[in-house]
């Protein structure tokens, strides 16, 4: 597999963050070009985006203008001098986009989730010099996202990056697609050179939290943002509530705090170095305590086995959880954090006790 190269310079000649913006959907020639011109005039945008084909969850809603919109996007590129990006979901889309000199292709969440679709697009791009971005799959599956990147790279495309747009949910949430930051962070750990763009529009689903998510993404060292902008968002034919005007986009960008990506005086016994050393010591103590807790849990498992007692004792678990939440709150710890940590510890304890309880059972094949 080819080595991943940073494509930051492909997306922007300005300082970070990279800004990709444009309407969710190309609705008309006037709407698209007018929006793109206003975005170009802001001097804040690096790449123009527009949805040409819009796969919707249910049929009957606006599903894009199709290849005709590529002509409008090409005209917007000509008039603004900015690069353009569109989503492609199949080989036909790829060929149409290439025909109209689109600079950047991205694979949407509904495409990345299907390895067959990703492979067909990868095959179509073999030998093509173009930038490709892959949105995360709809479901929180890191292996699918990683696999999509690898398929494009194996096709010989070396300008590859990813877009984090959040993951699907069931039930109530503050976000349209909760970010689950640990997944893109893990992908970045595996591929440090991978250019990573955050899509706050699709994470939030509404305008009032765009700044919050944008700032969090930049603080987590994302390389840029994809933010949807429409000349008149309230009458947009798709995702109206998450789009902003070009003027409001400028206000959002100007409020962002751009932090340093490298440490000053690293390795020179700075206050941060000393704090990190403290963290190292505390982490070591945590590992030691967890080891001792599991040793005690094993002894409990042996006792239960000897006395023929069931592993799961819900009243005992409730007692541990309630006591720990109370203690944690008194020490400034968030209740959800305590529940998450203790639940993982509890599951590991049950697994170990189950192994002890059934260690004498023969496995018949």
C-alpha positions as CSV (number, residue, x, y, z in Angstrom):
1,X,0.0,0.0,0.0
2,X,1.2,3.5,-0.8
3,X,2.3,5.7,2.0
4,X,-0.2,8.4,3.0
5,X,0.9,11.9,2.1
6,X,-0.5,15.1,3.7
7,X,-2.7,16.9,1.1
8,X,-3.1,20.1,3.1
9,X,-1.2,22.0,0.3
10,X,-3.6,20.5,-2.3
11,X,-6.6,21.9,-0.4
12,X,-5.2,25.3,0.7
13,X,-2.4,27.7,0.0
14,X,-3.3,29.7,3.1
15,X,-2.6,28.9,6.7
16,X,-4.7,26.3,8.5
17,X,-7.5,25.7,8.9
18,X,-8.6,24.5,5.5
19,X,-12.2,25.7,4.8
20,X,-14.4,23.9,2.3
21,X,-17.8,25.5,1.8
22,X,-20.8,25.8,-0.4
23,X,-24.4,24.8,-0.5
24,X,-25.6,21.4,0.6
25,X,-27.2,21.1,-2.9
26,X,-26.8,22.9,-6.2
27,X,-30.4,24.0,-6.8
28,X,-30.1,26.4,-9.7
29,X,-27.4,28.0,-11.6
30,X,-28.1,31.4,-10.1
31,X,-28.2,30.0,-6.5
32,X,-25.0,28.1,-6.9
33,X,-22.9,30.7,-8.6
34,X,-24.1,33.6,-6.5
35,X,-23.3,31.6,-3.3
36,X,-19.9,30.7,-4.6
37,X,-19.0,34.2,-5.6
38,X,-19.9,35.5,-2.1
39,X,-17.8,32.8,-0.5
40,X,-14.9,33.6,-2.7
41,X,-15.2,37.3,-1.8
42,X,-14.8,36.4,1.9
43,X,-11.2,35.3,1.3
44,X,-11.8,32.7,3.9
45,X,-12.7,29.7,1.7
46,X,-10.2,27.4,0.0
47,X,-12.5,24.9,-1.8
48,X,-16.1,25.2,-3.1
49,X,-18.4,22.3,-2.5
50,X,-21.9,21.5,-3.8
51,X,-24.1,18.4,-3.7
52,X,-24.9,17.4,-7.3
53,X,-26.5,14.0,-6.5
54,X,-28.2,13.9,-3.2
55,X,-29.0,10.4,-1.9
56,X,-31.8,10.9,0.6
57,X,-33.0,8.6,3.3
58,X,-36.5,8.4,1.8
59,X,-37.6,8.9,-1.8
60,X,-39.7,11.9,-2.8
61,X,-37.5,14.6,-1.4
62,X,-35.1,16.7,-3.5
63,X,-32.4,14.4,-4.7
64,X,-30.2,16.9,-6.6
65,X,-30.2,18.3,-10.1
66,X,-27.7,15.7,-11.4
67,X,-24.9,16.2,-13.9
68,X,-26.4,19.6,-15.1
69,X,-25.1,21.0,-11.8
70,X,-21.6,20.2,-12.7
71,X,-21.7,22.8,-15.5
72,X,-22.7,25.4,-13.0
73,X,-20.0,24.3,-10.6
74,X,-17.4,24.5,-13.5
75,X,-18.6,28.1,-14.2
76,X,-18.3,29.0,-10.5
77,X,-14.7,27.6,-10.5
78,X,-14.0,29.8,-13.6
79,X,-15.4,32.9,-12.1
80,X,-13.8,32.5,-8.6
81,X,-10.6,30.7,-9.3
82,X,-11.3,28.3,-6.4
83,X,-11.0,24.5,-6.5
84,X,-14.3,22.5,-6.5
85,X,-15.4,19.4,-4.7
86,X,-18.4,17.1,-5.2
87,X,-19.7,13.8,-3.7
88,X,-19.6,10.7,-5.9
89,X,-21.5,7.5,-5.1
90,X,-20.8,5.4,-8.1
91,X,-18.7,5.1,-11.2
92,X,-21.0,7.1,-13.4
93,X,-20.7,10.0,-10.9
94,X,-16.9,9.7,-11.1
95,X,-16.8,9.9,-14.8
96,X,-19.2,12.9,-14.9
97,X,-17.2,14.8,-12.3
98,X,-13.9,14.1,-14.1
99,X,-15.4,15.2,-17.4
100,X,-16.2,18.6,-15.8
101,X,-12.8,19.0,-14.2
102,X,-13.8,18.7,-10.6
103,X,-10.7,19.0,-8.4
104,X,-11.8,16.9,-5.4
105,X,-14.1,14.0,-5.1
106,X,-15.5,12.8,-1.8
107,X,-17.2,9.5,-0.9
108,X,-20.2,10.0,1.3
109,X,-21.1,8.1,4.5
110,X,-23.6,5.9,2.6
111,X,-20.9,4.9,0.1
112,X,-18.0,4.4,2.5
113,X,-20.1,1.9,4.4
114,X,-20.2,-0.4,1.4
115,X,-16.8,-1.9,0.4
116,X,-18.2,-3.0,-3.0
117,X,-19.1,0.6,-3.9
118,X,-15.7,1.9,-2.6
119,X,-13.8,-0.7,-4.7
120,X,-15.7,0.1,-7.9
121,X,-14.9,3.8,-7.4
122,X,-11.3,2.9,-6.6
123,X,-11.1,0.9,-9.8
124,X,-12.5,3.8,-11.8
125,X,-9.9,6.2,-10.4
126,X,-6.9,4.0,-11.1
127,X,-4.2,6.1,-12.7
128,X,-6.2,9.3,-12.2
129,X,-4.4,12.3,-10.6
130,X,-7.1,13.7,-8.3
131,X,-7.7,14.3,-4.6
132,X,-10.1,12.0,-2.9
133,X,-11.7,12.4,0.6
134,X,-13.7,9.7,2.4
135,X,-16.4,10.5,4.9
136,X,-16.7,8.1,7.8
137,X,-19.3,5.3,7.3
138,X,-22.7,6.0,8.8
139,X,-22.2,3.5,11.6
140,X,-19.2,3.8,14.0
141,X,-17.0,1.2,12.3
142,X,-13.4,2.3,12.2
143,X,-12.4,-0.8,10.2
144,X,-14.8,0.2,7.3
145,X,-13.4,3.8,7.3
146,X,-9.8,2.5,7.3
147,X,-10.6,0.0,4.7
148,X,-12.0,2.6,2.4
149,X,-8.8,4.7,2.7
150,X,-6.7,1.6,1.9
151,X,-8.8,0.7,-1.2
152,X,-8.4,4.2,-2.7
153,X,-4.6,4.2,-1.9
154,X,-4.2,0.7,-3.5
155,X,-5.7,2.1,-6.7
156,X,-2.7,4.4,-7.0
157,X,-4.4,7.6,-5.8
158,X,-1.9,9.2,-3.4
159,X,-3.8,12.3,-2.5
160,X,-6.2,10.9,0.0
161,X,-7.8,12.4,3.1
162,X,-10.9,11.9,5.3
163,X,-13.9,13.8,6.4
164,X,-15.5,13.3,9.9
165,X,-19.2,13.9,9.7
166,X,-20.4,12.0,12.8
167,X,-22.2,8.7,13.2
168,X,-25.8,7.6,13.1
169,X,-27.8,7.3,16.3
170,X,-31.0,5.9,17.6
171,X,-33.0,8.0,20.0
172,X,-32.5,11.5,21.3
173,X,-29.2,13.3,21.0
174,X,-28.0,16.9,21.0
175,X,-26.5,16.2,17.5
176,X,-27.8,15.0,14.2
177,X,-24.8,12.7,14.0
178,X,-22.9,12.4,17.3
179,X,-19.2,13.0,16.8
180,X,-17.8,10.1,18.8
181,X,-14.4,11.8,18.6
182,X,-12.5,8.7,19.8
183,X,-13.0,7.1,16.4
184,X,-11.4,9.8,14.1
185,X,-8.7,10.2,16.8
186,X,-7.8,6.6,16.6
187,X,-7.7,6.8,12.8
188,X,-5.3,9.7,13.1
189,X,-3.1,7.7,15.5
190,X,-2.9,4.9,12.9
191,X,-2.2,7.3,10.0
192,X,-0.5,10.4,11.4
193,X,0.0,12.0,8.0
194,X,-3.7,11.6,7.0
195,X,-5.4,15.0,6.3
196,X,-8.5,15.1,8.4
197,X,-11.4,17.5,7.8
198,X,-14.4,17.9,10.2
199,X,-17.9,18.4,8.8
200,X,-19.7,20.3,11.7
201,X,-22.8,20.8,9.5
202,X,-23.7,17.1,9.4
203,X,-22.6,16.5,13.0
204,X,-24.8,19.3,14.3
205,X,-27.7,19.4,11.9
206,X,-28.4,22.9,13.1
207,X,-26.7,26.3,13.0
208,X,-26.5,27.1,16.7
209,X,-23.9,24.5,17.6
210,X,-21.6,24.8,14.5
211,X,-19.1,27.1,16.3
212,X,-18.8,24.7,19.3
213,X,-18.1,21.7,17.1
214,X,-15.8,23.6,14.8
215,X,-13.7,24.8,17.7
216,X,-13.6,21.3,19.3
217,X,-12.4,19.9,15.9
218,X,-9.6,22.4,15.6
219,X,-8.6,21.9,19.2
220,X,-8.3,18.1,18.4
221,X,-5.9,19.0,15.6
222,X,-8.2,18.5,12.6
223,X,-6.7,20.1,9.5
224,X,-9.9,21.9,8.4
225,X,-13.6,22.2,8.3
226,X,-16.4,21.6,5.7
227,X,-19.2,24.0,6.4
228,X,-22.4,24.3,4.3
229,X,-23.3,27.8,3.1
230,X,-26.3,28.9,1.1
231,X,-27.2,32.4,-0.1
232,X,-30.6,32.0,1.5
233,X,-30.5,29.0,3.9
234,X,-34.1,29.2,5.1
235,X,-35.4,28.3,1.6
236,X,-32.8,25.6,0.8
237,X,-34.2,22.5,-0.7
238,X,-32.1,20.2,1.5
239,X,-30.7,20.5,5.1
240,X,-31.8,24.1,5.5
241,X,-31.4,24.2,9.3
242,X,-27.6,23.4,9.1
243,X,-26.6,25.9,6.4
244,X,-25.4,29.5,7.0
245,X,-25.1,32.5,4.8
246,X,-21.6,33.4,3.5
247,X,-21.7,36.4,5.9
248,X,-22.5,34.3,8.9
249,X,-19.8,31.8,7.8
250,X,-17.2,34.7,8.1
251,X,-18.5,35.5,11.6
252,X,-18.1,31.9,12.6
253,X,-14.6,31.6,11.2
254,X,-13.5,34.8,12.8
255,X,-14.6,33.5,16.3
256,X,-12.5,30.4,16.0
257,X,-9.4,30.3,18.2
258,X,-6.4,28.8,16.2
259,X,-4.1,27.2,18.7
260,X,-0.5,26.1,18.3
261,X,0.0,22.6,17.0
262,X,3.5,22.3,18.5
263,X,4.7,22.8,22.0
264,X,7.0,25.7,22.8
265,X,10.3,24.8,24.3
266,X,9.4,21.1,24.2
267,X,11.7,18.9,26.4
268,X,13.1,21.9,28.3
269,X,11.4,21.2,31.7
270,X,8.5,23.5,31.0
271,X,5.4,23.5,33.2
272,X,3.6,21.3,30.7
273,X,6.5,18.8,30.8
274,X,6.2,18.6,34.6
275,X,2.4,18.2,34.4
276,X,2.8,15.4,31.8
277,X,5.2,13.6,34.1
278,X,2.6,13.8,36.8
279,X,0.1,12.3,34.4
280,X,2.6,9.5,33.7
281,X,2.9,8.7,37.4
282,X,-0.8,8.8,37.9
283,X,-1.5,6.5,34.9
284,X,1.0,4.0,36.3
285,X,-0.8,4.1,39.6
286,X,-4.1,3.6,37.8
287,X,-2.8,0.5,36.0
288,X,-1.5,-0.9,39.3
289,X,-4.8,-0.3,41.0
290,X,-6.8,-1.9,38.1
291,X,-4.5,-4.9,38.2
292,X,-5.1,-5.3,42.0
293,X,-8.9,-4.8,41.5
294,X,-9.0,-7.6,38.9
295,X,-7.0,-9.9,41.1
296,X,-9.6,-9.3,43.8
297,X,-12.4,-9.9,41.3
298,X,-10.7,-13.2,40.4
299,X,-10.8,-14.3,44.0
300,X,-14.5,-13.4,44.2
301,X,-15.0,-15.5,41.1
302,X,-13.3,-18.4,42.7
303,X,-15.4,-18.0,45.8
304,X,-18.6,-17.9,43.7
305,X,-17.5,-21.1,41.9
306,X,-16.8,-23.0,45.1
307,X,-20.1,-21.9,46.6
308,X,-22.2,-22.3,43.4
309,X,-23.2,-18.6,43.3
310,X,-24.3,-16.8,40.2
311,X,-21.8,-14.3,38.8
312,X,-24.1,-11.3,38.2
313,X,-25.4,-9.7,41.4
314,X,-27.4,-6.7,40.3
315,X,-28.0,-5.3,43.8
316,X,-24.2,-5.3,44.4
317,X,-23.6,-3.6,41.1
318,X,-26.2,-0.9,41.9
319,X,-24.6,-0.4,45.3
320,X,-21.1,0.1,43.8
321,X,-22.4,2.4,41.1
322,X,-24.4,4.6,43.4
323,X,-21.6,4.9,45.9
324,X,-19.1,5.7,43.3
325,X,-21.3,8.4,41.6
326,X,-21.8,10.1,44.9
327,X,-18.0,10.0,45.7
328,X,-17.1,11.1,42.2
329,X,-19.4,14.1,42.2
330,X,-18.0,15.2,45.5
331,X,-14.6,15.2,43.8
332,X,-15.7,17.1,40.6
333,X,-16.2,14.1,38.3
334,X,-19.0,13.9,35.8
335,X,-21.6,11.2,36.4
336,X,-21.6,10.0,32.8
337,X,-17.8,9.6,33.0
338,X,-18.0,7.6,36.2
339,X,-20.7,5.3,34.7
340,X,-18.7,4.8,31.5
341,X,-15.5,3.9,33.4
342,X,-17.1,1.6,36.0
343,X,-19.2,-0.1,33.4
344,X,-16.1,-1.1,31.4
345,X,-14.4,-2.3,34.6
346,X,-17.5,-4.3,35.6
347,X,-17.8,-6.0,32.2
348,X,-14.1,-7.0,32.4
349,X,-14.7,-8.4,35.9
350,X,-17.7,-10.4,34.8
351,X,-15.7,-11.8,31.8
352,X,-12.9,-12.9,34.1
353,X,-15.2,-14.4,36.6
354,X,-17.1,-16.2,33.9
355,X,-13.8,-17.8,32.6
356,X,-13.0,-18.9,36.2
357,X,-16.5,-20.3,36.7
358,X,-16.4,-22.3,33.5
359,X,-12.8,-23.3,33.5
360,X,-13.6,-27.0,34.1
361,X,-16.2,-27.3,31.4
362,X,-15.0,-29.3,28.4
363,X,-15.5,-27.8,25.0
364,X,-16.9,-30.4,22.5
365,X,-16.4,-29.8,18.8
